[in-house]
Amino acid sequence: MTRLQERLDALRASGRKALVPFISAGDPSLEATVPVMHALAAAGADVIELGVPFSDPMADGPVIQRSSERALGRGAGLAFVLQAVRQFRAADATTPVVLMGYLNPVEIRGAAGFAAAAAEAGVDGVLLVDLPPEEADEYRAAFSRQGLTLISLASPTTPETRLQRLCTCSEGYLYYVTFAGVTGADGLDVVEAGQRLRQLRAMASLPVYAGFGIRDAASAAGMAVHADGVVVGSALVSVLAQSSDANDAAARAGTFLRPLRQALDDLAAVPA
C-alpha cells in the first residue's frame, strides 16, 4: 500500500477531515520551500500539495500566477521541485506529497521518465490540471508502475458522463473545484457547492476534497461539512509572500494552518 493510500485510509477510519495545503515550490524563496513543508506537516497537514511552477498556469488566479512567476524567476523548475521533495523526505517519511501542476513539464520528460524521477524523489501523487480524464490512461499506467497516484479534478461544469468516469477510474482522492473560475477568486456559493459535494460523495467510492474558496478556519469548516477534506491554496500563498526569510515563512505557515486544523478537528468531534 502506498504512503498516500495509508494516510487516506487512516483518515477515513478515524472520521477525521483531511487538510491539504498548497504551496508553490520556490516561493516565497527557494530556501523556504522545505522549511515551510515541514511547518505545514507539524501544524496538521494530512497531505501537502506542492505546486510545480509553470509559465502559463491557466487555472490559477493572480496570487498563484505571481507566485509561480517569482519561483520561475529564481530557477524553480522541475529539478528543483524534486530536490525539495528529497530534502523533505530526509526528515519526514510519512506525510504524502502530491505535485500539482500542468501537463507540459511531464510531456517534456515523457510520462515514464517523469514518473520514475518523481517516485525516486519521494513524491506520492500527481494532479495535472489540464489532463482530461479521457486522455489519462497512458499517464495513469506509467504512474502506477512507479507507485504514484494520479489525482483527478471535477468541477460544477463537469458533464455527468465524465463524472461517472471520474468516480469509477479516479485514484486517491477526487479534488472538487467548488466553483467555475480560477484559484483565489471570490465565487463560492456554499449551498450550491455543498449540494454538489454530497452528490459526488454518494457516487464516488474514494474521498472527495473541496478546493477553491477556502480562505480561513470558518470557510474550511463550512466546506468540510459536505466534503471529506479541504484544500487551501491562494490564502496561504498570500500569507507566505509577506515573509522576510525562510524561518519567518515557516512560522507564518504554521500560524496560518493551525486554526484550520482545529476547526476541522472540532467539526469531526461533533456527533452526527
Stockholm file with secondary structure:
# STOCKHOLM 1.0

chainA/1-272         MTRLQERLDALRASGRKALVPFISAGDPSLEATVPVMHALAAAGADVIELGVPFSDPMADGPVIQRSSERALGRGAGLAFVLQAVRQFRAADATTPVVLMGYLNPVEIRGAAGFAAAAAEAGVDGVLLVDLPPEEADEYRAAFSRQGLTLISLASPTTPETRLQRLCTCSEGYLYYVTFAGVTGADGLDVVEAGQRLRQLRAMASLPVYAGFGIRDAASAAGMAVHADGVVVGSALVSVLAQSSDANDAAARAGTFLRPLRQALDDLAAVPA
#=GR chainA/1-272 SS CCHHHHHHHHHHHHTCCEEEEEEETTCSCTTTHHHHHHHHHHTTCSSEEEECCCSCCTTCCHHHHHHHHHHHHTTCCHHHHHHHHHHHHTTCSSSCEEEEECHHHHHHHCHHHHHHHHHHHTCCEEEETTCCGGGCHHHHHHHHHTTCEEEEEECTTCCHHHHHHHHHHCCSCEEEESSSSCTTCSCCCHHHHHHHHHHHHHHCSSCEEEESSCCSHHHHHHHHTTSSEEEECHHHHHHHTTCSSHHHHHHHHHHHHHHHHHHHHHHHHSCC
#=GC SS_cons         CCHHHHHHHHHHHHTCCEEEEEEETTCSCTTTHHHHHHHHHHTTCSSEEEECCCSCCTTCCHHHHHHHHHHHHTTCCHHHHHHHHHHHHTTCSSSCEEEEECHHHHHHHCHHHHHHHHHHHTCCEEEETTCCGGGCHHHHHHHHHTTCEEEEEECTTCCHHHHHHHHHHCCSCEEEESSSSCTTCSCCCHHHHHHHHHHHHHHCSSCEEEESSCCSHHHHHHHHTTSSEEEECHHHHHHHTTCSSHHHHHHHHHHHHHHHHHHHHHHHHSCC
//
